[in-house]
Amino acid sequence: MALVNAALAWERDAFESDSPISSADLVDWFARWRLSVQAAVSGAPDPFFSARTEEPEA
């Protein structure tokens, strides 16, 4: 559930106010988030989020 919360929290204010979001930042964040989801599904250690629910740092 932490990964779902991280996805919902990332750029929350921008999404809710329909503000622009950098496509490069979105692709970068999604690529890291996807690796974390893969790790969670496989049971491997989470390389990026480690049970964090806040937005990852750039």
All heavy atoms as TSV, in Angstrom:
chain	resi	resn	atom	element	x	y	z
A	1	MET	N	N	0.815	-1.194	0.000
A	1	MET	CA	C	0.000	0.000	0.000
A	1	MET	C	C	0.861	1.262	0.000
A	1	MET	O	O	0.439	2.291	-0.507
A	1	MET	CB	C	-0.922	-0.045	1.218
A	1	MET	CG	C	-2.000	0.965	1.147
A	1	MET	SD	S	-2.991	0.692	-0.317
A	1	MET	CE	C	-4.499	1.360	0.160
A	2	ALA	N	N	2.073	1.167	0.529
A	2	ALA	CA	C	2.959	2.339	0.553
A	2	ALA	C	C	3.265	2.826	-0.858
A	2	ALA	O	O	3.368	4.036	-1.088
A	2	ALA	CB	C	4.248	2.019	1.304
A	3	LEU	N	N	3.396	1.894	-1.806
A	3	LEU	CA	C	3.694	2.301	-3.181
A	3	LEU	C	C	2.507	2.984	-3.834
A	3	LEU	O	O	2.674	3.908	-4.631
A	3	LEU	CB	C	4.156	1.097	-3.997
A	3	LEU	CG	C	5.533	0.565	-3.600
A	3	LEU	CD1	C	5.799	-0.771	-4.260
A	3	LEU	CD2	C	6.601	1.575	-3.944
A	4	VAL	N	N	1.312	2.558	-3.499
A	4	VAL	CA	C	0.112	3.235	-4.014
A	4	VAL	C	C	0.044	4.643	-3.424
A	4	VAL	O	O	-0.215	5.616	-4.134
A	4	VAL	CB	C	-1.166	2.429	-3.688
A	4	VAL	CG1	C	-2.412	3.231	-4.031
A	4	VAL	CG2	C	-1.161	1.104	-4.431
A	5	ASN	N	N	0.310	4.754	-2.128
A	5	ASN	CA	C	0.303	6.071	-1.488
A	5	ASN	C	C	1.368	6.978	-2.084
A	5	ASN	O	O	1.137	8.178	-2.280
A	5	ASN	CB	C	0.506	5.934	0.021
A	5	ASN	CG	C	-0.716	5.374	0.701
A	5	ASN	OD1	O	-1.826	5.489	0.205
A	5	ASN	ND2	N	-0.508	4.731	1.834
A	6	ALA	N	N	2.535	6.419	-2.393
A	6	ALA	CA	C	3.594	7.219	-3.011
A	6	ALA	C	C	3.152	7.727	-4.376
A	6	ALA	O	O	3.405	8.880	-4.735
A	6	ALA	CB	C	4.877	6.394	-3.141
A	7	ALA	N	N	2.486	6.887	-5.142
A	7	ALA	CA	C	2.000	7.295	-6.465
A	7	ALA	C	C	0.949	8.392	-6.351
A	7	ALA	O	O	0.948	9.344	-7.133
A	7	ALA	CB	C	1.428	6.088	-7.209
A	8	LEU	N	N	0.068	8.271	-5.378
A	8	LEU	CA	C	-0.977	9.283	-5.204
A	8	LEU	C	C	-0.408	10.598	-4.680
A	8	LEU	O	O	-0.939	11.671	-4.974
A	8	LEU	CB	C	-2.062	8.763	-4.263
A	8	LEU	CG	C	-2.905	7.621	-4.816
A	8	LEU	CD1	C	-3.821	7.074	-3.727
A	8	LEU	CD2	C	-3.709	8.065	-6.026
A	9	ALA	N	N	0.665	10.533	-3.922
A	9	ALA	CA	C	1.242	11.732	-3.317
A	9	ALA	C	C	2.143	12.505	-4.269
A	9	ALA	O	O	2.289	13.722	-4.134
A	9	ALA	CB	C	2.044	11.352	-2.070
A	10	TRP	N	N	2.723	11.814	-5.256
A	10	TRP	CA	C	3.675	12.476	-6.145
A	10	TRP	C	C	2.980	13.580	-6.933
A	10	TRP	O	O	2.019	13.334	-7.648
A	10	TRP	CB	C	4.320	11.462	-7.099
A	10	TRP	CG	C	5.452	12.058	-7.859
A	10	TRP	CD1	C	6.723	12.223	-7.417
A	10	TRP	CD2	C	5.409	12.590	-9.181
A	10	TRP	NE1	N	7.479	12.822	-8.388
A	10	TRP	CE2	C	6.697	13.068	-9.494
A	10	TRP	CE3	C	4.409	12.710	-10.129
A	10	TRP	CZ2	C	7.005	13.655	-10.701
A	10	TRP	CZ3	C	4.716	13.303	-11.346
A	10	TRP	CH2	C	6.013	13.763	-11.622
A	11	GLU	N	N	3.449	14.786	-6.776
A	11	GLU	CA	C	2.904	15.961	-7.478
A	11	GLU	C	C	1.393	16.098	-7.296
A	11	GLU	O	O	0.685	16.562	-8.187
A	11	GLU	CB	C	3.268	15.921	-8.965
A	11	GLU	CG	C	4.736	16.107	-9.248
A	11	GLU	CD	C	5.233	17.530	-9.003
A	11	GLU	OE1	O	4.430	18.437	-8.761
A	11	GLU	OE2	O	6.453	17.711	-9.052
A	12	ARG	N	N	0.905	15.713	-6.122
A	12	ARG	CA	C	-0.535	15.766	-5.837
A	12	ARG	C	C	-1.137	17.128	-6.127
A	12	ARG	O	O	-2.161	17.234	-6.799
A	12	ARG	CB	C	-0.797	15.383	-4.385
A	12	ARG	CG	C	-2.259	15.485	-3.988
A	12	ARG	CD	C	-2.460	15.099	-2.562
A	12	ARG	NE	N	-1.727	13.854	-2.406
A	12	ARG	CZ	C	-1.788	13.062	-1.364
A	12	ARG	NH1	N	-2.534	13.375	-0.353
A	12	ARG	NH2	N	-1.095	11.967	-1.292
A	13	ASP	N	N	-0.501	18.165	-5.624
A	13	ASP	CA	C	-1.058	19.510	-5.808
A	13	ASP	C	C	-1.141	19.893	-7.284
A	13	ASP	O	O	-2.122	20.487	-7.720
A	13	ASP	CB	C	-0.227	20.547	-5.048
A	13	ASP	CG	C	-0.340	20.388	-3.538
A	13	ASP	OD1	O	-1.322	19.775	-3.073
A	13	ASP	OD2	O	0.579	20.868	-2.834
A	14	ALA	N	N	-0.116	19.544	-8.037
A	14	ALA	CA	C	-0.123	19.867	-9.470
A	14	ALA	C	C	-1.236	19.107	-10.187
A	14	ALA	O	O	-1.951	19.675	-11.015
A	14	ALA	CB	C	1.232	19.549	-10.087
A	15	PHE	N	N	-1.399	17.831	-9.882
A	15	PHE	CA	C	-2.453	17.060	-10.524
A	15	PHE	C	C	-3.834	17.591	-10.152
A	15	PHE	O	O	-4.705	17.734	-11.007
A	15	PHE	CB	C	-2.365	15.573	-10.153
A	15	PHE	CG	C	-1.378	14.802	-10.977
A	15	PHE	CD1	C	-0.192	14.357	-10.417
A	15	PHE	CD2	C	-1.629	14.506	-12.300
A	15	PHE	CE1	C	0.722	13.638	-11.170
A	15	PHE	CE2	C	-0.727	13.786	-13.066
A	15	PHE	CZ	C	0.458	13.350	-12.495
A	16	GLU	N	N	-4.040	17.890	-8.874
A	16	GLU	CA	C	-5.356	18.349	-8.418
A	16	GLU	C	C	-5.705	19.732	-8.942
A	16	GLU	O	O	-6.877	20.045	-9.114
A	16	GLU	CB	C	-5.429	18.284	-6.897
A	16	GLU	CG	C	-5.461	16.847	-6.398
A	16	GLU	CD	C	-5.503	16.721	-4.893
A	16	GLU	OE1	O	-5.483	17.748	-4.180
A	16	GLU	OE2	O	-5.557	15.573	-4.426
A	17	SER	N	N	-4.710	20.554	-9.205
A	17	SER	CA	C	-4.992	21.895	-9.719
A	17	SER	C	C	-4.817	21.965	-11.234
A	17	SER	O	O	-4.910	23.047	-11.812
A	17	SER	CB	C	-4.084	22.921	-9.041
A	17	SER	OG	O	-2.731	22.685	-9.394
A	18	ASP	N	N	-4.578	20.827	-11.857
A	18	ASP	CA	C	-4.400	20.740	-13.313
A	18	ASP	C	C	-3.264	21.630	-13.786
A	18	ASP	O	O	-3.334	22.252	-14.836
A	18	ASP	CB	C	-5.701	21.075	-14.044
A	18	ASP	CG	C	-5.747	20.489	-15.443
A	18	ASP	OD1	O	-5.039	19.491	-15.698
A	18	ASP	OD2	O	-6.477	21.026	-16.284
A	19	SER	N	N	-2.205	21.680	-12.984
A	19	SER	CA	C	-1.011	22.456	-13.331
A	19	SER	C	C	-0.056	21.594	-14.150
A	19	SER	O	O	-0.094	20.370	-14.070
A	19	SER	CB	C	-0.300	22.919	-12.056
A	19	SER	OG	O	-1.139	23.759	-11.305
A	20	PRO	N	N	0.818	22.235	-14.909
A	20	PRO	CA	C	1.777	21.471	-15.710
A	20	PRO	C	C	2.755	20.693	-14.830
A	20	PRO	O	O	3.129	21.142	-13.746
A	20	PRO	CB	C	2.519	22.526	-16.519
A	20	PRO	CG	C	1.994	23.836	-16.120
A	20	PRO	CD	C	0.939	23.659	-15.086
A	21	ILE	N	N	3.156	19.542	-15.330
A	21	ILE	CA	C	4.141	18.696	-14.664
A	21	ILE	C	C	5.199	18.356	-15.699
A	21	ILE	O	O	4.877	18.013	-16.837
A	21	ILE	CB	C	3.494	17.402	-14.126
A	21	ILE	CG1	C	2.457	17.752	-13.069
A	21	ILE	CG2	C	4.526	16.448	-13.572
A	21	ILE	CD1	C	1.599	16.598	-12.644
A	22	SER	N	N	6.443	18.437	-15.306
A	22	SER	CA	C	7.537	18.122	-16.219
A	22	SER	C	C	7.436	16.665	-16.663
A	22	SER	O	O	7.401	15.747	-15.838
A	22	SER	CB	C	8.880	18.343	-15.517
A	22	SER	OG	O	9.922	17.703	-16.216
A	23	SER	N	N	7.378	16.464	-17.970
A	23	SER	CA	C	7.282	15.089	-18.472
A	23	SER	C	C	8.550	14.304	-18.156
A	23	SER	O	O	8.487	13.109	-17.873
A	23	SER	CB	C	6.989	15.078	-19.964
A	23	SER	OG	O	7.967	15.798	-20.680
A	24	ALA	N	N	9.701	14.967	-18.163
A	24	ALA	CA	C	10.950	14.280	-17.820
A	24	ALA	C	C	10.926	13.820	-16.364
A	24	ALA	O	O	11.336	12.695	-16.050
A	24	ALA	CB	C	12.140	15.196	-18.072
A	25	ASP	N	N	10.425	14.677	-15.464
A	25	ASP	CA	C	10.323	14.296	-14.055
A	25	ASP	C	C	9.345	13.143	-13.874
A	25	ASP	O	O	9.593	12.231	-13.088
A	25	ASP	CB	C	9.867	15.475	-13.196
A	25	ASP	CG	C	10.931	16.548	-13.052
A	25	ASP	OD1	O	12.107	16.288	-13.395
A	25	ASP	OD2	O	10.575	17.658	-12.604
A	26	LEU	N	N	8.236	13.188	-14.599
A	26	LEU	CA	C	7.233	12.128	-14.501
A	26	LEU	C	C	7.805	10.799	-14.978
A	26	LEU	O	O	7.653	9.770	-14.306
A	26	LEU	CB	C	5.992	12.488	-15.308
A	26	LEU	CG	C	4.896	11.423	-15.376
A	26	LEU	CD1	C	4.385	11.065	-13.988
A	26	LEU	CD2	C	3.759	11.893	-16.269
A	27	VAL	N	N	8.488	10.801	-16.104
A	27	VAL	CA	C	9.070	9.560	-16.628
A	27	VAL	C	C	10.128	9.024	-15.672
A	27	VAL	O	O	10.183	7.824	-15.388
A	27	VAL	CB	C	9.647	9.784	-18.047
A	27	VAL	CG1	C	10.487	8.597	-18.504
A	27	VAL	CG2	C	8.522	10.043	-19.033
A	28	ASP	N	N	10.974	9.913	-15.141
A	28	ASP	CA	C	12.004	9.493	-14.184
A	28	ASP	C	C	11.371	8.898	-12.935
A	28	ASP	O	O	11.763	7.821	-12.467
A	28	ASP	CB	C	12.895	10.685	-13.826
A	28	ASP	CG	C	13.946	10.317	-12.806
A	28	ASP	OD1	O	14.802	9.467	-13.116
A	28	ASP	OD2	O	13.899	10.882	-11.687
A	29	TRP	N	N	10.388	9.597	-12.375
A	29	TRP	CA	C	9.737	9.099	-11.166
A	29	TRP	C	C	9.048	7.757	-11.431
A	29	TRP	O	O	9.176	6.827	-10.651
A	29	TRP	CB	C	8.703	10.112	-10.642
A	29	TRP	CG	C	8.090	9.638	-9.374
A	29	TRP	CD1	C	8.565	9.865	-8.113
A	29	TRP	CD2	C	6.939	8.806	-9.236
A	29	TRP	NE1	N	7.771	9.222	-7.202
A	29	TRP	CE2	C	6.756	8.561	-7.866
A	29	TRP	CE3	C	6.044	8.245	-10.129
A	29	TRP	CZ2	C	5.719	7.783	-7.377
A	29	TRP	CZ3	C	5.008	7.466	-9.641
A	29	TRP	CH2	C	4.859	7.250	-8.276
A	30	PHE	N	N	8.344	7.647	-12.548
A	30	PHE	CA	C	7.647	6.405	-12.857
A	30	PHE	C	C	8.613	5.248	-13.038
A	30	PHE	O	O	8.342	4.135	-12.578
A	30	PHE	CB	C	6.779	6.553	-14.114
A	30	PHE	CG	C	6.075	5.279	-14.464
A	30	PHE	CD1	C	4.972	4.869	-13.736
A	30	PHE	CD2	C	6.530	4.477	-15.497
A	30	PHE	CE1	C	4.320	3.677	-14.033
A	30	PHE	CE2	C	5.887	3.290	-15.807
A	30	PHE	CZ	C	4.774	2.886	-15.076
A	31	ALA	N	N	9.737	5.482	-13.674
A	31	ALA	CA	C	10.720	4.411	-13.867
A	31	ALA	C	C	11.213	3.886	-12.520
A	31	ALA	O	O	11.325	2.668	-12.319
A	31	ALA	CB	C	11.893	4.918	-14.705
A	32	ARG	N	N	11.488	4.794	-11.574
A	32	ARG	CA	C	11.931	4.359	-10.234
A	32	ARG	C	C	10.801	3.675	-9.480
A	32	ARG	O	O	11.012	2.660	-8.812
A	32	ARG	CB	C	12.484	5.552	-9.452
A	32	ARG	CG	C	13.804	6.038	-10.026
A	32	ARG	CD	C	14.414	7.199	-9.257
A	32	ARG	NE	N	13.616	8.403	-9.474
A	32	ARG	CZ	C	13.116	9.153	-8.498
A	32	ARG	NH1	N	13.343	8.857	-7.238
A	32	ARG	NH2	N	12.405	10.223	-8.770
A	33	TRP	N	N	9.585	4.212	-9.596
A	33	TRP	CA	C	8.425	3.624	-8.915
A	33	TRP	C	C	8.162	2.218	-9.446
A	33	TRP	O	O	7.891	1.297	-8.699
A	33	TRP	CB	C	7.207	4.525	-9.119
A	33	TRP	CG	C	5.965	4.042	-8.449
A	33	TRP	CD1	C	5.612	4.254	-7.146
A	33	TRP	CD2	C	4.897	3.286	-9.040
A	33	TRP	NE1	N	4.384	3.676	-6.892
A	33	TRP	CE2	C	3.930	3.069	-8.041
A	33	TRP	CE3	C	4.670	2.781	-10.315
A	33	TRP	CZ2	C	2.761	2.361	-8.280
A	33	TRP	CZ3	C	3.499	2.084	-10.547
A	33	TRP	CH2	C	2.561	1.879	-9.539
A	34	ARG	N	N	8.275	2.040	-10.765
A	34	ARG	CA	C	8.047	0.736	-11.393
A	34	ARG	C	C	9.030	-0.303	-10.857
A	34	ARG	O	O	8.652	-1.447	-10.591
A	34	ARG	CB	C	8.194	0.882	-12.906
A	34	ARG	CG	C	7.890	-0.354	-13.679
A	34	ARG	CD	C	8.017	-0.063	-15.186
A	34	ARG	NE	N	7.874	-1.278	-15.943
A	34	ARG	CZ	C	8.864	-2.123	-16.199
A	34	ARG	NH1	N	10.079	-1.861	-15.765
A	34	ARG	NH2	N	8.647	-3.216	-16.887
A	35	LEU	N	N	10.299	0.075	-10.685
A	35	LEU	CA	C	11.285	-0.851	-10.109
A	35	LEU	C	C	10.905	-1.234	-8.680
A	35	LEU	O	O	11.085	-2.386	-8.264
A	35	LEU	CB	C	12.685	-0.231	-10.144
A	35	LEU	CG	C	13.292	-0.056	-11.532
A	35	LEU	CD1	C	14.605	0.706	-11.423
A	35	LEU	CD2	C	13.490	-1.406	-12.207
A	36	SER	N	N	10.383	-0.272	-7.939
A	36	SER	CA	C	9.947	-0.565	-6.570
A	36	SER	C	C	8.770	-1.524	-6.557
A	36	SER	O	O	8.694	-2.421	-5.714
A	36	SER	CB	C	9.583	0.727	-5.840
A	36	SER	OG	O	10.727	1.514	-5.662
A	37	VAL	N	N	7.838	-1.357	-7.485
A	37	VAL	CA	C	6.698	-2.273	-7.586
A	37	VAL	C	C	7.192	-3.669	-7.961
A	37	VAL	O	O	6.758	-4.667	-7.375
A	37	VAL	CB	C	5.649	-1.759	-8.588
A	37	VAL	CG1	C	4.588	-2.806	-8.861
A	37	VAL	CG2	C	5.012	-0.472	-8.074
A	38	GLN	N	N	8.100	-3.757	-8.898
A	38	GLN	CA	C	8.665	-5.056	-9.272
A	38	GLN	C	C	9.314	-5.729	-8.068
A	38	GLN	O	O	9.154	-6.926	-7.860
A	38	GLN	CB	C	9.698	-4.908	-10.391
A	38	GLN	CG	C	9.105	-4.660	-11.743
A	38	GLN	CD	C	10.166	-4.485	-12.805
A	38	GLN	OE1	O	11.222	-3.900	-12.555
A	38	GLN	NE2	N	9.892	-4.975	-13.996
A	39	ALA	N	N	10.056	-4.959	-7.275
A	39	ALA	CA	C	10.704	-5.513	-6.087
A	39	ALA	C	C	9.659	-6.002	-5.089
A	39	ALA	O	O	9.802	-7.077	-4.502
A	39	ALA	CB	C	11.614	-4.466	-5.438
A	40	ALA	N	N	8.598	-5.233	-4.903
A	40	ALA	CA	C	7.546	-5.625	-3.953
A	40	ALA	C	C	6.861	-6.907	-4.395
A	40	ALA	O	O	6.597	-7.798	-3.581
A	40	ALA	CB	C	6.530	-4.498	-3.809
A	41	VAL	N	N	6.593	-7.034	-5.678
A	41	VAL	CA	C	5.916	-8.219	-6.199
A	41	VAL	C	C	6.813	-9.447	-6.087
A	41	VAL	O	O	6.356	-10.539	-5.765
A	41	VAL	CB	C	5.466	-7.984	-7.663
A	41	VAL	CG1	C	5.006	-9.266	-8.318
A	41	VAL	CG2	C	4.370	-6.934	-7.700
A	42	SER	N	N	8.102	-9.260	-6.307
A	42	SER	CA	C	9.029	-10.397	-6.267
A	42	SER	C	C	9.530	-10.704	-4.861
A	42	SER	O	O	10.173	-11.722	-4.649
A	42	SER	CB	C	10.225	-10.127	-7.185
A	42	SER	OG	O	11.055	-9.123	-6.628
A	43	GLY	N	N	9.274	-9.803	-3.923
A	43	GLY	CA	C	9.743	-10.001	-2.549
A	43	GLY	C	C	11.155	-9.497	-2.319
A	43	GLY	O	O	11.708	-9.657	-1.245
A	44	ALA	N	N	11.748	-8.870	-3.319
A	44	ALA	CA	C	13.093	-8.309	-3.187
A	44	ALA	C	C	13.040	-7.003	-2.394
A	44	ALA	O	O	11.985	-6.375	-2.305
A	44	ALA	CB	C	13.688	-8.062	-4.575
A	45	PRO	N	N	14.165	-6.576	-1.848
A	45	PRO	CA	C	14.180	-5.279	-1.151
A	45	PRO	C	C	13.831	-4.142	-2.107
A	45	PRO	O	O	14.235	-4.140	-3.263
A	45	PRO	CB	C	15.632	-5.141	-0.678
A	45	PRO	CG	C	16.181	-6.520	-0.711
A	45	PRO	CD	C	15.437	-7.254	-1.787
A	46	ASP	N	N	13.084	-3.181	-1.618
A	46	ASP	CA	C	12.654	-2.027	-2.405
A	46	ASP	C	C	13.841	-1.082	-2.585
A	46	ASP	O	O	14.353	-0.542	-1.613
A	46	ASP	CB	C	11.516	-1.334	-1.669
A	46	ASP	CG	C	10.939	-0.166	-2.426
A	46	ASP	OD1	O	11.610	0.362	-3.327
A	46	ASP	OD2	O	9.803	0.207	-2.118
A	47	PRO	N	N	14.290	-0.848	-3.821
A	47	PRO	CA	C	15.486	-0.044	-4.031
A	47	PRO	C	C	15.309	1.459	-3.838
A	47	PRO	O	O	16.277	2.172	-3.668
A	47	PRO	CB	C	15.864	-0.349	-5.481
A	47	PRO	CG	C	14.566	-0.690	-6.134
A	47	PRO	CD	C	13.755	-1.391	-5.060
A	48	PHE	N	N	14.083	1.967	-3.863
A	48	PHE	CA	C	13.901	3.412	-3.817
A	48	PHE	C	C	13.000	3.913	-2.704
A	48	PHE	O	O	13.283	4.919	-2.089
A	48	PHE	CB	C	13.357	3.934	-5.152
A	48	PHE	CG	C	14.331	3.754	-6.269
A	48	PHE	CD1	C	14.142	2.769	-7.206
A	48	PHE	CD2	C	15.450	4.557	-6.358
A	48	PHE	CE1	C	15.053	2.585	-8.235
A	48	PHE	CE2	C	16.371	4.382	-7.378
A	48	PHE	CZ	C	16.171	3.389	-8.317
A	49	PHE	N	N	11.880	3.261	-2.453
A	49	PHE	CA	C	10.897	3.846	-1.556
A	49	PHE	C	C	10.948	3.299	-0.134
A	49	PHE	O	O	10.633	4.000	0.796
A	49	PHE	CB	C	9.483	3.699	-2.128
A	49	PHE	CG	C	9.296	4.520	-3.367
A	49	PHE	CD1	C	9.368	3.934	-4.616
A	49	PHE	CD2	C	9.096	5.876	-3.289
A	49	PHE	CE1	C	9.215	4.690	-5.761
A	49	PHE	CE2	C	8.936	6.642	-4.424
A	49	PHE	CZ	C	9.006	6.041	-5.666
A	50	SER	N	N	11.302	2.052	0.047
A	50	SER	CA	C	11.473	1.453	1.366
A	50	SER	C	C	10.405	1.895	2.375
A	50	SER	O	O	10.710	2.489	3.390
A	50	SER	CB	C	12.873	1.754	1.913
A	50	SER	OG	O	13.827	1.229	1.051
A	51	ALA	N	N	9.167	1.611	2.038
A	51	ALA	CA	C	8.010	1.913	2.902
A	51	ALA	C	C	7.796	3.406	3.114
A	51	ALA	O	O	7.174	3.824	4.065
A	51	ALA	CB	C	8.126	1.190	4.235
A	52	ARG	N	N	8.314	4.228	2.238
A	52	ARG	CA	C	8.080	5.668	2.315
A	52	ARG	C	C	6.753	5.989	1.672
A	52	ARG	O	O	6.378	5.372	0.686
A	52	ARG	CB	C	9.180	6.425	1.581
A	52	ARG	CG	C	10.525	6.321	2.245
A	52	ARG	CD	C	11.606	6.937	1.429
A	52	ARG	NE	N	11.189	8.207	0.874
A	52	ARG	CZ	C	11.910	8.910	0.032
A	52	ARG	NH1	N	13.055	8.469	-0.373
A	52	ARG	NH2	N	11.471	10.059	-0.437
A	53	THR	N	N	6.081	6.962	2.183
A	53	THR	CA	C	4.814	7.378	1.573
A	53	THR	C	C	4.903	8.784	1.010
A	53	THR	O	O	4.021	9.228	0.306
A	53	THR	CB	C	3.661	7.330	2.589
A	53	THR	OG1	O	3.984	8.139	3.706
A	53	THR	CG2	C	3.397	5.888	3.018
A	54	GLU	N	N	5.999	9.490	1.309
A	54	GLU	CA	C	6.120	10.840	0.782
A	54	GLU	C	C	6.749	10.788	-0.598
A	54	GLU	O	O	7.223	9.775	-1.058
A	54	GLU	CB	C	6.928	11.729	1.726
A	54	GLU	CG	C	8.414	11.425	1.745
A	54	GLU	CD	C	8.812	10.369	2.758
A	54	GLU	OE1	O	7.938	9.728	3.344
A	54	GLU	OE2	O	10.015	10.172	2.942
A	55	GLU	N	N	6.781	11.941	-1.230
A	55	GLU	CA	C	7.328	12.068	-2.567
A	55	GLU	C	C	8.825	11.798	-2.532
A	55	GLU	O	O	9.530	12.293	-1.656
A	55	GLU	CB	C	7.074	13.489	-3.057
A	55	GLU	CG	C	7.559	13.773	-4.438
A	55	GLU	CD	C	7.204	15.176	-4.892
A	55	GLU	OE1	O	6.153	15.673	-4.507
A	55	GLU	OE2	O	8.021	15.757	-5.619
A	56	PRO	N	N	9.360	11.013	-3.475
A	56	PRO	CA	C	10.801	10.760	-3.492
A	56	PRO	C	C	11.560	12.033	-3.814
A	56	PRO	O	O	11.061	12.909	-4.508
A	56	PRO	CB	C	10.972	9.735	-4.601
A	56	PRO	CG	C	9.749	9.800	-5.405
A	56	PRO	CD	C	8.653	10.347	-4.516
A	57	GLU	N	N	12.783	12.120	-3.299
A	57	GLU	CA	C	13.588	13.308	-3.544
A	57	GLU	C	C	14.274	13.201	-4.890
A	57	GLU	O	O	14.667	12.127	-5.325
A	57	GLU	CB	C	14.626	13.467	-2.440
A	57	GLU	CG	C	13.985	13.701	-1.097
A	57	GLU	CD	C	14.994	13.818	0.016
A	57	GLU	OE1	O	16.199	13.736	-0.236
A	57	GLU	OE2	O	14.558	13.969	1.153
A	58	ALA	N	N	14.437	14.331	-5.545
A	58	ALA	CA	C	15.066	14.357	-6.874
A	58	ALA	C	C	16.566	14.276	-6.771
A	58	ALA	O	O	17.180	14.540	-5.828
A	58	ALA	CB	C	14.656	15.620	-7.611
